[in-house]
Amino acid sequence: MNDLLNTRNADRVLGSVARDPESDCWLWRGQISNSGYGRMMLKTESGTSIESAHRASYASFIGPIPEGAIIRQTCGNRLCVNPEHLEIIDK
Ligand SMILES: [Zn+2]
């Protein structure tokens, strides 16, 4: 997962959101998975992978996600990828 941490991925996250001025949420406007989370195709050092948009955002703006850790939105909006609204939950 650590290779998600690069500026190109950060730029792609920023290019796929609409900022909600009221909630300050960054609402994902790209593909949405069956579970209701944003998702994006990423090119990484190990190839191409599909990642949850909020996980890609966390990795791009905050830092590497520990193996097996879960990222959740503190605002409760599954489509939000604002790094300030993301927190990590360790198993
Ligand atoms: Zn939010």
PDB file of the backbone (N, CA, C, O) and the ligand in Angstrom, with CONECT records:
HET     ZN  A 101       1
ATOM      1  N   MET A   1       0.819  -1.211   0.000  1.00  0.00           N
ATOM      2  CA  MET A   1       0.000   0.000   0.000  1.00  0.00           C
ATOM      3  C   MET A   1       0.856   1.267   0.000  1.00  0.00           C
ATOM      4  O   MET A   1       0.412   2.334  -0.422  1.00  0.00           O
ATOM      5  N   ASN A   2       2.082   1.126   0.478  1.00  0.00           N
ATOM      6  CA  ASN A   2       2.868   2.346   0.657  1.00  0.00           C
ATOM      7  C   ASN A   2       3.159   3.064  -0.656  1.00  0.00           C
ATOM      8  O   ASN A   2       3.436   4.263  -0.660  1.00  0.00           O
ATOM      9  N   ASP A   3       3.098   2.341  -1.762  1.00  0.00           N
ATOM     10  CA  ASP A   3       3.390   3.018  -3.017  1.00  0.00           C
ATOM     11  C   ASP A   3       2.201   3.844  -3.522  1.00  0.00           C
ATOM     12  O   ASP A   3       2.280   4.456  -4.587  1.00  0.00           O
ATOM     13  N   LEU A   4       1.097   3.861  -2.759  1.00  0.00           N
ATOM     14  CA  LEU A   4       0.015   4.793  -3.082  1.00  0.00           C
ATOM     15  C   LEU A   4       0.410   6.218  -2.737  1.00  0.00           C
ATOM     16  O   LEU A   4      -0.201   7.182  -3.198  1.00  0.00           O
ATOM     17  N   LEU A   5       1.450   6.328  -1.911  1.00  0.00           N
ATOM     18  CA  LEU A   5       1.837   7.635  -1.399  1.00  0.00           C
ATOM     19  C   LEU A   5       2.682   8.367  -2.440  1.00  0.00           C
ATOM     20  O   LEU A   5       3.912   8.326  -2.396  1.00  0.00           O
ATOM     21  N   ASN A   6       2.022   9.023  -3.356  1.00  0.00           N
ATOM     22  CA  ASN A   6       2.775   9.852  -4.287  1.00  0.00           C
ATOM     23  C   ASN A   6       1.904  10.987  -4.805  1.00  0.00           C
ATOM     24  O   ASN A   6       0.676  10.940  -4.737  1.00  0.00           O
ATOM     25  N   THR A   7       2.572  11.997  -5.319  1.00  0.00           N
ATOM     26  CA  THR A   7       1.842  13.213  -5.671  1.00  0.00           C
ATOM     27  C   THR A   7       0.921  13.003  -6.853  1.00  0.00           C
ATOM     28  O   THR A   7      -0.100  13.683  -6.957  1.00  0.00           O
ATOM     29  N   ARG A   8       1.245  12.096  -7.738  1.00  0.00           N
ATOM     30  CA  ARG A   8       0.356  11.888  -8.878  1.00  0.00           C
ATOM     31  C   ARG A   8      -1.013  11.383  -8.398  1.00  0.00           C
ATOM     32  O   ARG A   8      -2.057  11.828  -8.875  1.00  0.00           O
ATOM     33  N   ASN A   9      -0.981  10.452  -7.452  1.00  0.00           N
ATOM     34  CA  ASN A   9      -2.248   9.960  -6.930  1.00  0.00           C
ATOM     35  C   ASN A   9      -3.002  11.057  -6.179  1.00  0.00           C
ATOM     36  O   ASN A   9      -4.229  11.132  -6.244  1.00  0.00           O
ATOM     37  N   ALA A  10      -2.273  11.892  -5.480  1.00  0.00           N
ATOM     38  CA  ALA A  10      -2.917  13.008  -4.774  1.00  0.00           C
ATOM     39  C   ALA A  10      -3.599  13.934  -5.774  1.00  0.00           C
ATOM     40  O   ALA A  10      -4.723  14.380  -5.543  1.00  0.00           O
ATOM     41  N   ASP A  11      -2.930  14.221  -6.873  1.00  0.00           N
ATOM     42  CA  ASP A  11      -3.531  15.080  -7.897  1.00  0.00           C
ATOM     43  C   ASP A  11      -4.786  14.448  -8.478  1.00  0.00           C
ATOM     44  O   ASP A  11      -5.760  15.143  -8.766  1.00  0.00           O
ATOM     45  N   ARG A  12      -4.763  13.143  -8.650  1.00  0.00           N
ATOM     46  CA  ARG A  12      -5.930  12.473  -9.223  1.00  0.00           C
ATOM     47  C   ARG A  12      -7.098  12.489  -8.251  1.00  0.00           C
ATOM     48  O   ARG A  12      -8.251  12.621  -8.663  1.00  0.00           O
ATOM     49  N   VAL A  13      -6.806  12.354  -6.965  1.00  0.00           N
ATOM     50  CA  VAL A  13      -7.875  12.465  -5.973  1.00  0.00           C
ATOM     51  C   VAL A  13      -8.493  13.855  -6.042  1.00  0.00           C
ATOM     52  O   VAL A  13      -9.715  14.002  -6.078  1.00  0.00           O
ATOM     53  N   LEU A  14      -7.642  14.868  -6.060  1.00  0.00           N
ATOM     54  CA  LEU A  14      -8.144  16.247  -6.075  1.00  0.00           C
ATOM     55  C   LEU A  14      -8.948  16.545  -7.331  1.00  0.00           C
ATOM     56  O   LEU A  14      -9.874  17.355  -7.302  1.00  0.00           O
ATOM     57  N   GLY A  15      -8.596  15.892  -8.435  1.00  0.00           N
ATOM     58  CA  GLY A  15      -9.288  16.140  -9.686  1.00  0.00           C
ATOM     59  C   GLY A  15     -10.627  15.439  -9.788  1.00  0.00           C
ATOM     60  O   GLY A  15     -11.360  15.656 -10.753  1.00  0.00           O
ATOM     61  N   SER A  16     -10.966  14.603  -8.818  1.00  0.00           N
ATOM     62  CA  SER A  16     -12.188  13.804  -8.903  1.00  0.00           C
ATOM     63  C   SER A  16     -13.172  14.107  -7.790  1.00  0.00           C
ATOM     64  O   SER A  16     -14.070  13.309  -7.521  1.00  0.00           O
ATOM     65  N   VAL A  17     -13.015  15.242  -7.146  1.00  0.00           N
ATOM     66  CA  VAL A  17     -13.917  15.549  -6.040  1.00  0.00           C
ATOM     67  C   VAL A  17     -14.638  16.876  -6.255  1.00  0.00           C
ATOM     68  O   VAL A  17     -14.166  17.751  -6.981  1.00  0.00           O
ATOM     69  N   ALA A  18     -15.780  16.997  -5.611  1.00  0.00           N
ATOM     70  CA  ALA A  18     -16.491  18.278  -5.523  1.00  0.00           C
ATOM     71  C   ALA A  18     -16.508  18.657  -4.055  1.00  0.00           C
ATOM     72  O   ALA A  18     -16.998  17.896  -3.221  1.00  0.00           O
ATOM     73  N   ARG A  19     -15.989  19.806  -3.738  1.00  0.00           N
ATOM     74  CA  ARG A  19     -15.945  20.207  -2.327  1.00  0.00           C
ATOM     75  C   ARG A  19     -17.277  20.800  -1.914  1.00  0.00           C
ATOM     76  O   ARG A  19     -17.814  21.691  -2.573  1.00  0.00           O
ATOM     77  N   ASP A  20     -17.794  20.291  -0.820  1.00  0.00           N
ATOM     78  CA  ASP A  20     -19.046  20.797  -0.286  1.00  0.00           C
ATOM     79  C   ASP A  20     -18.721  21.901   0.718  1.00  0.00           C
ATOM     80  O   ASP A  20     -18.151  21.621   1.773  1.00  0.00           O
ATOM     81  N   PRO A  21     -19.071  23.142   0.412  1.00  0.00           N
ATOM     82  CA  PRO A  21     -18.678  24.250   1.287  1.00  0.00           C
ATOM     83  C   PRO A  21     -19.314  24.179   2.676  1.00  0.00           C
ATOM     84  O   PRO A  21     -18.765  24.726   3.633  1.00  0.00           O
ATOM     85  N   GLU A  22     -20.451  23.519   2.797  1.00  0.00           N
ATOM     86  CA  GLU A  22     -21.108  23.464   4.109  1.00  0.00           C
ATOM     87  C   GLU A  22     -20.451  22.451   5.033  1.00  0.00           C
ATOM     88  O   GLU A  22     -20.099  22.771   6.168  1.00  0.00           O
ATOM     89  N   SER A  23     -20.286  21.227   4.541  1.00  0.00           N
ATOM     90  CA  SER A  23     -19.726  20.176   5.395  1.00  0.00           C
ATOM     91  C   SER A  23     -18.210  20.116   5.288  1.00  0.00           C
ATOM     92  O   SER A  23     -17.553  19.470   6.103  1.00  0.00           O
ATOM     93  N   ASP A  24     -17.649  20.794   4.278  1.00  0.00           N
ATOM     94  CA  ASP A  24     -16.230  20.704   3.979  1.00  0.00           C
ATOM     95  C   ASP A  24     -15.832  19.311   3.493  1.00  0.00           C
ATOM     96  O   ASP A  24     -14.649  18.973   3.468  1.00  0.00           O
ATOM     97  N   CYS A  25     -16.823  18.507   3.109  1.00  0.00           N
ATOM     98  CA  CYS A  25     -16.524  17.187   2.562  1.00  0.00           C
ATOM     99  C   CYS A  25     -15.993  17.322   1.137  1.00  0.00           C
ATOM    100  O   CYS A  25     -16.378  18.221   0.390  1.00  0.00           O
ATOM    101  N   TRP A  26     -15.109  16.411   0.791  1.00  0.00           N
ATOM    102  CA  TRP A  26     -14.679  16.290  -0.603  1.00  0.00           C
ATOM    103  C   TRP A  26     -15.439  15.102  -1.161  1.00  0.00           C
ATOM    104  O   TRP A  26     -15.092  13.952  -0.890  1.00  0.00           O
ATOM    105  N   LEU A  27     -16.469  15.375  -1.935  1.00  0.00           N
ATOM    106  CA  LEU A  27     -17.343  14.310  -2.409  1.00  0.00           C
ATOM    107  C   LEU A  27     -16.792  13.686  -3.686  1.00  0.00           C
ATOM    108  O   LEU A  27     -16.515  14.373  -4.670  1.00  0.00           O
ATOM    109  N   TRP A  28     -16.645  12.398  -3.642  1.00  0.00           N
ATOM    110  CA  TRP A  28     -16.062  11.667  -4.760  1.00  0.00           C
ATOM    111  C   TRP A  28     -17.006  11.665  -5.954  1.00  0.00           C
ATOM    112  O   TRP A  28     -18.199  11.400  -5.808  1.00  0.00           O
ATOM    113  N   ARG A  29     -16.474  11.960  -7.129  1.00  0.00           N
ATOM    114  CA  ARG A  29     -17.311  12.023  -8.327  1.00  0.00           C
ATOM    115  C   ARG A  29     -16.930  10.985  -9.363  1.00  0.00           C
ATOM    116  O   ARG A  29     -17.432  10.999 -10.487  1.00  0.00           O
ATOM    117  N   GLY A  30     -16.050  10.093  -8.981  1.00  0.00           N
ATOM    118  CA  GLY A  30     -15.629   9.040  -9.921  1.00  0.00           C
ATOM    119  C   GLY A  30     -16.468   7.782  -9.731  1.00  0.00           C
ATOM    120  O   GLY A  30     -17.634   7.842  -9.340  1.00  0.00           O
ATOM    121  N   GLN A  31     -15.853   6.662 -10.013  1.00  0.00           N
ATOM    122  CA  GLN A  31     -16.552   5.381  -9.873  1.00  0.00           C
ATOM    123  C   GLN A  31     -16.918   5.121  -8.424  1.00  0.00           C
ATOM    124  O   GLN A  31     -16.233   5.552  -7.497  1.00  0.00           O
ATOM    125  N   ILE A  32     -18.032   4.394  -8.256  1.00  0.00           N
ATOM    126  CA  ILE A  32     -18.478   4.041  -6.917  1.00  0.00           C
ATOM    127  C   ILE A  32     -18.640   2.523  -6.840  1.00  0.00           C
ATOM    128  O   ILE A  32     -19.230   1.902  -7.723  1.00  0.00           O
ATOM    129  N   SER A  33     -18.115   1.951  -5.788  1.00  0.00           N
ATOM    130  CA  SER A  33     -18.165   0.498  -5.641  1.00  0.00           C
ATOM    131  C   SER A  33     -19.544   0.062  -5.171  1.00  0.00           C
ATOM    132  O   SER A  33     -20.370   0.889  -4.785  1.00  0.00           O
ATOM    133  N   ASN A  34     -19.785  -1.244  -5.209  1.00  0.00           N
ATOM    134  CA  ASN A  34     -21.075  -1.774  -4.752  1.00  0.00           C
ATOM    135  C   ASN A  34     -21.339  -1.443  -3.290  1.00  0.00           C
ATOM    136  O   ASN A  34     -22.490  -1.316  -2.874  1.00  0.00           O
ATOM    137  N   SER A  35     -20.292  -1.307  -2.529  1.00  0.00           N
ATOM    138  CA  SER A  35     -20.473  -1.015  -1.107  1.00  0.00           C
ATOM    139  C   SER A  35     -20.667   0.478  -0.844  1.00  0.00           C
ATOM    140  O   SER A  35     -20.822   0.893   0.305  1.00  0.00           O
ATOM    141  N   GLY A  36     -20.659   1.282  -1.904  1.00  0.00           N
ATOM    142  CA  GLY A  36     -20.983   2.698  -1.729  1.00  0.00           C
ATOM    143  C   GLY A  36     -19.792   3.599  -1.498  1.00  0.00           C
ATOM    144  O   GLY A  36     -19.954   4.781  -1.191  1.00  0.00           O
ATOM    145  N   TYR A  37     -18.601   3.055  -1.642  1.00  0.00           N
ATOM    146  CA  TYR A  37     -17.407   3.883  -1.494  1.00  0.00           C
ATOM    147  C   TYR A  37     -16.859   4.252  -2.870  1.00  0.00           C
ATOM    148  O   TYR A  37     -17.010   3.504  -3.835  1.00  0.00           O
ATOM    149  N   GLY A  38     -16.228   5.405  -2.939  1.00  0.00           N
ATOM    150  CA  GLY A  38     -15.562   5.774  -4.174  1.00  0.00           C
ATOM    151  C   GLY A  38     -14.411   4.827  -4.450  1.00  0.00           C
ATOM    152  O   GLY A  38     -13.820   4.268  -3.526  1.00  0.00           O
ATOM    153  N   ARG A  39     -14.100   4.650  -5.706  1.00  0.00           N
ATOM    154  CA  ARG A  39     -12.933   3.832  -6.023  1.00  0.00           C
ATOM    155  C   ARG A  39     -12.231   4.427  -7.226  1.00  0.00           C
ATOM    156  O   ARG A  39     -12.828   5.137  -8.035  1.00  0.00           O
ATOM    157  N   MET A  40     -10.977   4.125  -7.320  1.00  0.00           N
ATOM    158  CA  MET A  40     -10.182   4.653  -8.421  1.00  0.00           C
ATOM    159  C   MET A  40      -9.117   3.655  -8.827  1.00  0.00           C
ATOM    160  O   MET A  40      -8.628   2.864  -8.020  1.00  0.00           O
ATOM    161  N   MET A  41      -8.777   3.716 -10.093  1.00  0.00           N
ATOM    162  CA  MET A  41      -7.709   2.887 -10.623  1.00  0.00           C
ATOM    163  C   MET A  41      -6.402   3.621 -10.416  1.00  0.00           C
ATOM    164  O   MET A  41      -6.278   4.794 -10.768  1.00  0.00           O
ATOM    165  N   LEU A  42      -5.441   2.944  -9.855  1.00  0.00           N
ATOM    166  CA  LEU A  42      -4.158   3.578  -9.572  1.00  0.00           C
ATOM    167  C   LEU A  42      -3.025   2.811 -10.225  1.00  0.00           C
ATOM    168  O   LEU A  42      -3.014   1.581 -10.256  1.00  0.00           O
ATOM    169  N   LYS A  43      -2.085   3.561 -10.741  1.00  0.00           N
ATOM    170  CA  LYS A  43      -0.850   2.936 -11.207  1.00  0.00           C
ATOM    171  C   LYS A  43       0.153   3.024 -10.071  1.00  0.00           C
ATOM    172  O   LYS A  43       0.456   4.109  -9.574  1.00  0.00           O
ATOM    173  N   THR A  44       0.657   1.884  -9.674  1.00  0.00           N
ATOM    174  CA  THR A  44       1.636   1.846  -8.598  1.00  0.00           C
ATOM    175  C   THR A  44       2.900   1.169  -9.122  1.00  0.00           C
ATOM    176  O   THR A  44       2.947   0.694 -10.256  1.00  0.00           O
ATOM    177  N   GLU A  45       3.904   1.138  -8.283  1.00  0.00           N
ATOM    178  CA  GLU A  45       5.154   0.507  -8.705  1.00  0.00           C
ATOM    179  C   GLU A  45       4.955  -0.952  -9.050  1.00  0.00           C
ATOM    180  O   GLU A  45       5.677  -1.501  -9.882  1.00  0.00           O
ATOM    181  N   SER A  46       3.973  -1.587  -8.413  1.00  0.00           N
ATOM    182  CA  SER A  46       3.769  -3.014  -8.644  1.00  0.00           C
ATOM    183  C   SER A  46       2.691  -3.271  -9.694  1.00  0.00           C
ATOM    184  O   SER A  46       2.283  -4.418  -9.877  1.00  0.00           O
ATOM    185  N   GLY A  47       2.225  -2.242 -10.383  1.00  0.00           N
ATOM    186  CA  GLY A  47       1.231  -2.454 -11.431  1.00  0.00           C
ATOM    187  C   GLY A  47       0.007  -1.591 -11.210  1.00  0.00           C
ATOM    188  O   GLY A  47       0.068  -0.555 -10.548  1.00  0.00           O
ATOM    189  N   THR A  48      -1.118  -2.039 -11.781  1.00  0.00           N
ATOM    190  CA  THR A  48      -2.346  -1.275 -11.660  1.00  0.00           C
ATOM    191  C   THR A  48      -3.231  -1.933 -10.613  1.00  0.00           C
ATOM    192  O   THR A  48      -3.347  -3.157 -10.567  1.00  0.00           O
ATOM    193  N   SER A  49      -3.850  -1.120  -9.777  1.00  0.00           N
ATOM    194  CA  SER A  49      -4.759  -1.701  -8.803  1.00  0.00           C
ATOM    195  C   SER A  49      -5.954  -0.790  -8.632  1.00  0.00           C
ATOM    196  O   SER A  49      -5.883   0.409  -8.905  1.00  0.00           O
ATOM    197  N   ILE A  50      -7.054  -1.371  -8.176  1.00  0.00           N
ATOM    198  CA  ILE A  50      -8.238  -0.580  -7.868  1.00  0.00           C
ATOM    199  C   ILE A  50      -8.284  -0.407  -6.363  1.00  0.00           C
ATOM    200  O   ILE A  50      -8.258  -1.380  -5.609  1.00  0.00           O
ATOM    201  N   GLU A  51      -8.351   0.845  -5.938  1.00  0.00           N
ATOM    202  CA  GLU A  51      -8.349   1.140  -4.511  1.00  0.00           C
ATOM    203  C   GLU A  51      -9.570   1.978  -4.154  1.00  0.00           C
ATOM    204  O   GLU A  51     -10.125   2.684  -4.997  1.00  0.00           O
ATOM    205  N   SER A  52      -9.968   1.890  -2.922  1.00  0.00           N
ATOM    206  CA  SER A  52     -10.990   2.802  -2.438  1.00  0.00           C
ATOM    207  C   SER A  52     -10.438   4.221  -2.502  1.00  0.00           C
ATOM    208  O   SER A  52      -9.279   4.468  -2.169  1.00  0.00           O
ATOM    209  N   ALA A  53     -11.284   5.144  -2.934  1.00  0.00           N
ATOM    210  CA  ALA A  53     -10.828   6.527  -3.095  1.00  0.00           C
ATOM    211  C   ALA A  53     -10.397   7.128  -1.762  1.00  0.00           C
ATOM    212  O   ALA A  53      -9.421   7.875  -1.704  1.00  0.00           O
ATOM    213  N   HIS A  54     -11.129   6.803  -0.678  1.00  0.00           N
ATOM    214  CA  HIS A  54     -10.765   7.413   0.604  1.00  0.00           C
ATOM    215  C   HIS A  54      -9.458   6.837   1.133  1.00  0.00           C
ATOM    216  O   HIS A  54      -8.711   7.526   1.828  1.00  0.00           O
ATOM    217  N   ARG A  55      -9.180   5.586   0.809  1.00  0.00           N
ATOM    218  CA  ARG A  55      -7.891   5.017   1.225  1.00  0.00           C
ATOM    219  C   ARG A  55      -6.746   5.640   0.423  1.00  0.00           C
ATOM    220  O   ARG A  55      -5.680   5.939   0.960  1.00  0.00           O
ATOM    221  N   ALA A  56      -6.995   5.828  -0.872  1.00  0.00           N
ATOM    222  CA  ALA A  56      -5.977   6.470  -1.702  1.00  0.00           C
ATOM    223  C   ALA A  56      -5.728   7.888  -1.217  1.00  0.00           C
ATOM    224  O   ALA A  56      -4.589   8.352  -1.198  1.00  0.00           O
ATOM    225  N   SER A  57      -6.801   8.580  -0.822  1.00  0.00           N
ATOM    226  CA  SER A  57      -6.656   9.937  -0.322  1.00  0.00           C
ATOM    227  C   SER A  57      -5.853   9.938   0.972  1.00  0.00           C
ATOM    228  O   SER A  57      -4.939  10.744   1.142  1.00  0.00           O
ATOM    229  N   TYR A  58      -6.196   9.039   1.877  1.00  0.00           N
ATOM    230  CA  TYR A  58      -5.462   8.972   3.145  1.00  0.00           C
ATOM    231  C   TYR A  58      -3.975   8.741   2.882  1.00  0.00           C
ATOM    232  O   TYR A  58      -3.120   9.435   3.433  1.00  0.00           O
ATOM    233  N   ALA A  59      -3.681   7.759   2.033  1.00  0.00           N
ATOM    234  CA  ALA A  59      -2.282   7.435   1.753  1.00  0.00           C
ATOM    235  C   ALA A  59      -1.567   8.589   1.071  1.00  0.00           C
ATOM    236  O   ALA A  59      -0.386   8.832   1.322  1.00  0.00           O
ATOM    237  N   SER A  60      -2.287   9.304   0.204  1.00  0.00           N
ATOM    238  CA  SER A  60      -1.654  10.384  -0.560  1.00  0.00           C
ATOM    239  C   SER A  60      -1.395  11.615   0.294  1.00  0.00           C
ATOM    240  O   SER A  60      -0.372  12.280   0.131  1.00  0.00           O
ATOM    241  N   PHE A  61      -2.315  11.923   1.203  1.00  0.00           N
ATOM    242  CA  PHE A  61      -2.217  13.191   1.931  1.00  0.00           C
ATOM    243  C   PHE A  61      -1.725  13.034   3.367  1.00  0.00           C
ATOM    244  O   PHE A  61      -1.171  13.977   3.933  1.00  0.00           O
ATOM    245  N   ILE A  62      -1.918  11.866   3.959  1.00  0.00           N
ATOM    246  CA  ILE A  62      -1.554  11.706   5.361  1.00  0.00           C
ATOM    247  C   ILE A  62      -0.352  10.781   5.520  1.00  0.00           C
ATOM    248  O   ILE A  62       0.629  11.138   6.173  1.00  0.00           O
ATOM    249  N   GLY A  63      -0.428   9.615   4.934  1.00  0.00           N
ATOM    250  CA  GLY A  63       0.715   8.725   5.044  1.00  0.00           C
ATOM    251  C   GLY A  63       0.326   7.286   4.802  1.00  0.00           C
ATOM    252  O   GLY A  63      -0.840   6.982   4.552  1.00  0.00           O
ATOM    253  N   PRO A  64       1.294   6.408   4.874  1.00  0.00           N
ATOM    254  CA  PRO A  64       1.063   4.998   4.587  1.00  0.00           C
ATOM    255  C   PRO A  64       0.021   4.393   5.533  1.00  0.00           C
ATOM    256  O   PRO A  64      -0.047   4.748   6.710  1.00  0.00           O
ATOM    257  N   ILE A  65      -0.773   3.488   5.006  1.00  0.00           N
ATOM    258  CA  ILE A  65      -1.789   2.796   5.803  1.00  0.00           C
ATOM    259  C   ILE A  65      -1.196   1.475   6.278  1.00  0.00           C
ATOM    260  O   ILE A  65      -0.760   0.662   5.463  1.00  0.00           O
ATOM    261  N   PRO A  66      -1.176   1.255   7.587  1.00  0.00           N
ATOM    262  CA  PRO A  66      -0.624  -0.007   8.082  1.00  0.00           C
ATOM    263  C   PRO A  66      -1.398  -1.207   7.530  1.00  0.00           C
ATOM    264  O   PRO A  66      -2.599  -1.124   7.270  1.00  0.00           O
ATOM    265  N   GLU A  67      -0.703  -2.293   7.361  1.00  0.00           N
ATOM    266  CA  GLU A  67      -1.298  -3.520   6.844  1.00  0.00           C
ATOM    267  C   GLU A  67      -2.564  -3.869   7.621  1.00  0.00           C
ATOM    268  O   GLU A  67      -2.534  -3.949   8.849  1.00  0.00           O
ATOM    269  N   GLY A  68      -3.671  -4.076   6.920  1.00  0.00           N
ATOM    270  CA  GLY A  68      -4.900  -4.520   7.563  1.00  0.00           C
ATOM    271  C   GLY A  68      -5.710  -3.437   8.242  1.00  0.00           C
ATOM    272  O   GLY A  68      -6.801  -3.709   8.744  1.00  0.00           O
ATOM    273  N   ALA A  69      -5.197  -2.199   8.271  1.00  0.00           N
ATOM    274  CA  ALA A  69      -5.921  -1.139   8.962  1.00  0.00           C
ATOM    275  C   ALA A  69      -7.113  -0.669   8.126  1.00  0.00           C
ATOM    276  O   ALA A  69      -7.107  -0.757   6.898  1.00  0.00           O
ATOM    277  N   ILE A  70      -8.113  -0.178   8.809  1.00  0.00           N
ATOM    278  CA  ILE A  70      -9.327   0.313   8.161  1.00  0.00           C
ATOM    279  C   ILE A  70      -9.349   1.833   8.277  1.00  0.00           C
ATOM    280  O   ILE A  70      -9.011   2.400   9.316  1.00  0.00           O
ATOM    281  N   ILE A  71      -9.754   2.476   7.192  1.00  0.00           N
ATOM    282  CA  ILE A  71      -9.911   3.939   7.194  1.00  0.00           C
ATOM    283  C   ILE A  71     -11.400   4.238   7.170  1.00  0.00           C
ATOM    284  O   ILE A  71     -12.138   3.685   6.355  1.00  0.00           O
ATOM    285  N   ARG A  72     -11.837   5.110   8.060  1.00  0.00           N
ATOM    286  CA  ARG A  72     -13.256   5.461   8.029  1.00  0.00           C
ATOM    287  C   ARG A  72     -13.431   6.978   8.042  1.00  0.00           C
ATOM    288  O   ARG A  72     -12.551   7.736   8.451  1.00  0.00           O
ATOM    289  N   GLN A  73     -14.618   7.381   7.570  1.00  0.00           N
ATOM    290  CA  GLN A  73     -14.936   8.801   7.513  1.00  0.00           C
ATOM    291  C   GLN A  73     -15.529   9.247   8.843  1.00  0.00           C
ATOM    292  O   GLN A  73     -16.505   8.662   9.312  1.00  0.00           O
ATOM    293  N   THR A  74     -14.958  10.262   9.445  1.00  0.00           N
ATOM    294  CA  THR A  74     -15.515  10.777  10.696  1.00  0.00           C
ATOM    295  C   THR A  74     -16.821  11.533  10.446  1.00  0.00           C
ATOM    296  O   THR A  74     -17.629  11.690  11.362  1.00  0.00           O
ATOM    297  N   CYS A  75     -17.034  12.004   9.213  1.00  0.00           N
ATOM    298  CA  CYS A  75     -18.259  12.736   8.890  1.00  0.00           C
ATOM    299  C   CYS A  75     -19.397  11.794   8.515  1.00  0.00           C
ATOM    300  O   CYS A  75     -20.542  12.227   8.389  1.00  0.00           O
ATOM    301  N   GLY A  76     -19.093  10.511   8.336  1.00  0.00           N
ATOM    302  CA  GLY A  76     -20.136   9.530   8.053  1.00  0.00           C
ATOM    303  C   GLY A  76     -20.537   9.429   6.593  1.00  0.00           C
ATOM    304  O   GLY A  76     -21.420   8.644   6.247  1.00  0.00           O
ATOM    305  N   ASN A  77     -19.904  10.209   5.736  1.00  0.00           N
ATOM    306  CA  ASN A  77     -20.238  10.160   4.311  1.00  0.00           C
ATOM    307  C   ASN A  77     -19.247   9.244   3.597  1.00  0.00           C
ATOM    308  O   ASN A  77     -18.053   9.538   3.529  1.00  0.00           O
ATOM    309  N   ARG A  78     -19.748   8.142   3.070  1.00  0.00           N
ATOM    310  CA  ARG A  78     -18.861   7.161   2.447  1.00  0.00           C
ATOM    311  C   ARG A  78     -18.161   7.696   1.207  1.00  0.00           C
ATOM    312  O   ARG A  78     -17.128   7.168   0.795  1.00  0.00           O
ATOM    313  N   LEU A  79     -18.714   8.726   0.623  1.00  0.00           N
ATOM    314  CA  LEU A  79     -18.103   9.279  -0.590  1.00  0.00           C
ATOM    315  C   LEU A  79     -17.110  10.390  -0.278  1.00  0.00           C
ATOM    316  O   LEU A  79     -16.481  10.936  -1.185  1.00  0.00           O
ATOM    317  N   CYS A  80     -16.967  10.724   0.988  1.00  0.00           N
ATOM    318  CA  CYS A  80     -16.054  11.801   1.351  1.00  0.00           C
ATOM    319  C   CYS A  80     -14.612  11.297   1.370  1.00  0.00           C
ATOM    320  O   CYS A  80     -14.313  10.250   1.943  1.00  0.00           O
ATOM    321  N   VAL A  81     -13.730  12.060   0.735  1.00  0.00           N
ATOM    322  CA  VAL A  81     -12.312  11.687   0.726  1.00  0.00           C
ATOM    323  C   VAL A  81     -11.435  12.809   1.287  1.00  0.00           C
ATOM    324  O   VAL A  81     -10.220  12.811   1.084  1.00  0.00           O
ATOM    325  N   ASN A  82     -12.057  13.766   1.998  1.00  0.00           N
ATOM    326  CA  ASN A  82     -11.264  14.823   2.634  1.00  0.00           C
ATOM    327  C   ASN A  82     -10.365  14.185   3.695  1.00  0.00           C
ATOM    328  O   ASN A  82     -10.859  13.574   4.643  1.00  0.00           O
ATOM    329  N   PRO A  83      -9.047  14.327   3.535  1.00  0.00           N
ATOM    330  CA  PRO A  83      -8.156  13.683   4.511  1.00  0.00           C
ATOM    331  C   PRO A  83      -8.414  14.124   5.947  1.00  0.00           C
ATOM    332  O   PRO A  83      -8.126  13.383   6.886  1.00  0.00           O
ATOM    333  N   GLU A  84      -8.953  15.321   6.118  1.00  0.00           N
ATOM    334  CA  GLU A  84      -9.259  15.788   7.477  1.00  0.00           C
ATOM    335  C   GLU A  84     -10.470  15.073   8.063  1.00  0.00           C
ATOM    336  O   GLU A  84     -10.709  15.136   9.269  1.00  0.00           O
ATOM    337  N   HIS A  85     -11.232  14.395   7.215  1.00  0.00           N
ATOM    338  CA  HIS A  85     -12.416  13.658   7.693  1.00  0.00           C
ATOM    339  C   HIS A  85     -12.146  12.158   7.747  1.00  0.00           C
ATOM    340  O   HIS A  85     -13.070  11.360   7.908  1.00  0.00           O
ATOM    341  N   LEU A  86     -10.890  11.784   7.613  1.00  0.00           N
ATOM    342  CA  LEU A  86     -10.555  10.359   7.606  1.00  0.00           C
ATOM    343  C   LEU A  86      -9.773  10.013   8.855  1.00  0.00           C
ATOM    344  O   LEU A  86      -8.897  10.763   9.284  1.00  0.00           O
ATOM    345  N   GLU A  87     -10.100   8.871   9.432  1.00  0.00           N
ATOM    346  CA  GLU A  87      -9.309   8.399  10.562  1.00  0.00           C
ATOM    347  C   GLU A  87      -9.023   6.935  10.387  1.00  0.00           C
ATOM    348  O   GLU A  87      -9.746   6.209   9.705  1.00  0.00           O
ATOM    349  N   ILE A  88      -7.959   6.526  11.015  1.00  0.00           N
ATOM    350  CA  ILE A  88      -7.513   5.152  10.870  1.00  0.00           C
ATOM    351  C   ILE A  88      -7.984   4.352  12.080  1.00  0.00           C
ATOM    352  O   ILE A  88      -7.916   4.817  13.218  1.00  0.00           O
ATOM    353  N   ILE A  89      -8.462   3.144  11.809  1.00  0.00           N
ATOM    354  CA  ILE A  89      -8.880   2.255  12.889  1.00  0.00           C
ATOM    355  C   ILE A  89      -7.976   1.039  12.847  1.00  0.00           C
ATOM    356  O   ILE A  89      -7.970   0.293  11.867  1.00  0.00           O
ATOM    357  N   ASP A  90      -7.235   0.847  13.880  1.00  0.00           N
ATOM    358  CA  ASP A  90      -6.386  -0.343  13.931  1.00  0.00           C
ATOM    359  C   ASP A  90      -7.226  -1.510  14.390  1.00  0.00           C
ATOM    360  O   ASP A  90      -8.104  -1.377  15.243  1.00  0.00           O
ATOM    361  N   LYS A  91      -6.938  -2.655  13.805  1.00  0.00           N
ATOM    362  CA  LYS A  91      -7.685  -3.849  14.187  1.00  0.00           C
ATOM    363  C   LYS A  91      -7.393  -4.234  15.619  1.00  0.00           C
ATOM    364  O   LYS A  91      -7.936  -5.221  16.116  1.00  0.00           O
TER     365      LYS A  91
HETATM  366 ZN    ZN A 101     -16.502  14.526   5.015  1.00  0.00          ZN2+
END
